[in-house]
Structures are given as structure tokens and as C-alpha cells.
Amino acid sequence: MRTFLIILFLIFLPNNLMAKTPYYKDGVKLFKKNKLDEAKFKFEQDIVHNPKNELSYLYLSKIFNEQENKPLEEKNLNTVILLNPKNEEAVYNLALLKLGKSDFLESKKLVNNLLIFCENYCQKTKELKIKIEETLKK
């Protein structure tokens, strides 16, 4: 029994320590100051310690959007959605990205899925849906 407790302690202790790393918070502060390269580094550090932190990937996608690096923006948005399919901001931003790439059908699919579970992005998503449908009619 004692060995079992020691094993559990060793398994969960590193996870608790890693979850409290300051990299994410530092990245957000730097992002808000528009220090994108420094923020990017902090979010990447956070991902090393917390590979399932969807918010670090979301901020990386925002940084790559600002830097007009669409492939990396899309990659990070897809990772956010993989980790949390109901992340409204990521689904909405990916729909916008797909629309910008003239992938109207994929954008429409994302918007329709988002409308099923949206809470904060409902109005913006409805407006985007109308825009996509008008574009598809042309």
C-alpha cells in the first residue's frame, strides 16, 4: 500500500508543479503589451510544461494572425479545437480564416457547428453565416 501511495505521489506531484508555471500569465502580459515575439516564446514554454493548455495555443494563433502567418495560425486553431471542440473563439477564428482562404463550405460547416453551442459568439457567428451564404449565392 505504501509503495502505491509513493507512486501516486510521484505521478501527480510533477503535474501539479507544472500547472503552476508562470509562462502562460507572462505570455498574456507580453501579448497585451504587443511584445509578440516574447509572448510567443512564453506560450511555447507553457506548452512544453502544459501541452493541453488550449489557451496558450489560442494566443499563439492570435500572434500568428498578427504576423500574417496563416499556416501556423490555422495549425494552432486546429490544436485548440482538438483539445476543446467547444472553444467558441477558436472555431469562430478558424471559420474566418477559412473564409479568407475562400473555403466557403468548410467555413459554413464551422459556423453551423458553432451555432449549436455558442454562448458568447452567437451574434457574430450569425452575421458571419449570412456573409458566407451571400457569398455562396454569387
C-alpha positions as CSV (number, residue, x, y, z in Angstrom):
1,M,0.0,0.0,0.0
2,R,2.8,2.4,0.9
3,T,4.5,1.8,-2.5
4,F,1.3,2.5,-4.2
5,L,0.9,5.9,-2.4
6,I,4.5,6.8,-3.3
7,I,3.9,6.0,-7.0
8,L,0.8,8.1,-7.0
9,F,2.6,11.0,-5.3
10,L,5.4,10.8,-7.9
11,I,2.9,10.8,-10.7
12,F,0.7,13.7,-9.6
13,L,3.4,15.9,-8.0
14,P,5.0,17.0,-11.2
15,N,1.7,17.7,-12.8
16,N,0.7,20.0,-10.0
17,L,4.0,21.8,-10.1
18,M,3.9,22.2,-13.9
19,A,0.3,23.5,-13.8
20,K,1.5,26.5,-11.7
21,T,4.2,27.7,-14.1
22,P,4.1,31.4,-14.8
23,Y,4.7,31.1,-18.5
24,Y,1.1,31.5,-19.6
25,K,0.5,34.5,-17.4
26,D,3.7,36.1,-18.5
27,G,2.8,35.4,-22.2
28,V,-0.6,37.1,-21.7
29,K,1.1,40.2,-20.2
30,L,3.6,40.4,-23.0
31,F,0.8,39.9,-25.6
32,K,-1.2,42.8,-24.2
33,K,1.9,45.0,-24.4
34,N,2.2,43.9,-28.1
35,K,5.5,42.2,-27.5
36,L,4.6,39.3,-29.8
37,D,7.9,37.5,-30.1
38,E,8.5,37.5,-26.4
39,A,4.9,36.4,-25.8
40,K,5.2,33.6,-28.4
41,F,8.3,32.3,-26.5
42,K,6.4,32.3,-23.2
43,F,3.4,30.5,-24.7
44,E,5.7,27.9,-26.3
45,Q,7.4,27.4,-22.9
46,D,4.0,26.9,-21.3
47,I,3.1,24.3,-23.9
48,V,6.2,22.4,-23.1
49,H,5.1,22.2,-19.4
50,N,1.3,22.1,-20.1
51,P,0.8,20.5,-23.5
52,K,-3.0,20.5,-23.0
53,N,-3.4,24.3,-22.3
54,E,-5.7,25.3,-25.1
55,L,-5.3,28.9,-24.2
56,S,-1.6,29.0,-25.0
57,Y,-2.4,27.6,-28.4
58,L,-5.2,30.2,-28.8
59,Y,-2.8,33.0,-28.1
60,L,-0.2,31.6,-30.4
61,S,-2.9,31.6,-33.2
62,K,-3.5,35.3,-32.4
63,I,0.2,36.1,-32.6
64,F,0.4,34.3,-36.0
65,N,-2.6,36.1,-37.2
66,E,-0.9,39.4,-36.3
67,Q,2.2,38.2,-38.1
68,E,0.1,37.1,-41.1
69,N,1.4,33.6,-40.8
70,K,-1.8,31.8,-41.8
71,P,-0.5,28.2,-41.8
72,L,0.7,28.4,-38.2
73,E,-2.4,30.3,-37.2
74,E,-4.5,27.5,-38.6
75,K,-2.4,24.8,-37.0
76,N,-2.8,26.4,-33.6
77,L,-6.5,26.9,-34.0
78,N,-6.9,23.3,-35.0
79,T,-5.0,22.3,-31.9
80,V,-7.3,24.4,-29.7
81,I,-10.3,22.7,-31.3
82,L,-8.8,19.3,-30.9
83,L,-8.3,20.0,-27.2
84,N,-11.7,21.7,-26.7
85,P,-14.1,21.4,-29.6
86,K,-16.4,24.0,-27.9
87,N,-13.9,26.8,-27.8
88,E,-16.0,29.4,-29.4
89,E,-13.2,31.9,-30.2
90,A,-11.1,29.2,-31.9
91,V,-14.0,27.9,-34.0
92,Y,-15.0,31.4,-35.0
93,N,-11.5,32.4,-35.9
94,L,-10.9,29.3,-37.9
95,A,-14.2,29.9,-39.8
96,L,-12.9,33.5,-40.6
97,L,-9.6,32.0,-41.7
98,K,-11.3,29.5,-43.9
99,L,-13.5,32.2,-45.4
100,G,-10.4,34.3,-46.1
101,K,-8.9,31.3,-48.0
102,S,-12.2,31.1,-50.0
103,D,-13.0,27.7,-48.4
104,F,-16.7,28.7,-48.1
105,L,-18.0,25.2,-47.4
106,E,-15.6,24.5,-44.5
107,S,-16.3,27.9,-43.1
108,K,-20.1,27.3,-43.3
109,K,-19.6,23.9,-41.6
110,L,-17.7,25.5,-38.8
111,V,-20.2,28.3,-38.4
112,N,-23.1,25.8,-38.3
113,N,-21.4,23.8,-35.6
114,L,-20.6,26.9,-33.6
115,L,-24.2,28.0,-33.7
116,I,-25.2,24.7,-31.9
117,F,-23.2,25.5,-28.8
118,C,-22.4,29.2,-28.9
119,E,-22.9,31.4,-25.9
120,N,-20.6,34.4,-26.4
121,Y,-20.1,34.4,-30.2
122,C,-23.7,33.8,-31.3
123,Q,-24.4,37.2,-32.8
124,K,-21.0,37.4,-34.6
125,T,-21.5,33.9,-35.8
126,K,-25.0,34.6,-37.2
127,E,-23.5,37.6,-39.1
128,L,-20.7,35.5,-40.4
129,K,-23.2,32.9,-41.5
130,I,-25.2,35.5,-43.5
131,K,-22.0,36.7,-45.1
132,I,-21.0,33.2,-46.1
133,E,-24.4,32.4,-47.5
134,E,-24.5,35.6,-49.6
135,T,-21.0,34.8,-50.9
136,L,-22.1,31.2,-51.9
137,K,-25.1,32.6,-53.8
138,K,-22.9,34.7,-56.1
